[in-house]
C-alpha cells in the first residue's frame, strides 16, 4: 500500500512495522521512482 500526503499531519495510516506499506509526504521529481521501486520489490 502506498499513501501520499501533501504535508505532514503528525500521524500516518501506514503501519511503520509493515514492510508492505509506504507513506510519502510531499512531492518532488524523485517520488515516482521511489514509489515504482517500492511496488516492484
Buried (B, 14 or more C-beta within 10 A) or exposed (E): EEEEBEEEEEEEEBEEEEEEBBBBEEEEEEEEEEBEEBEEE
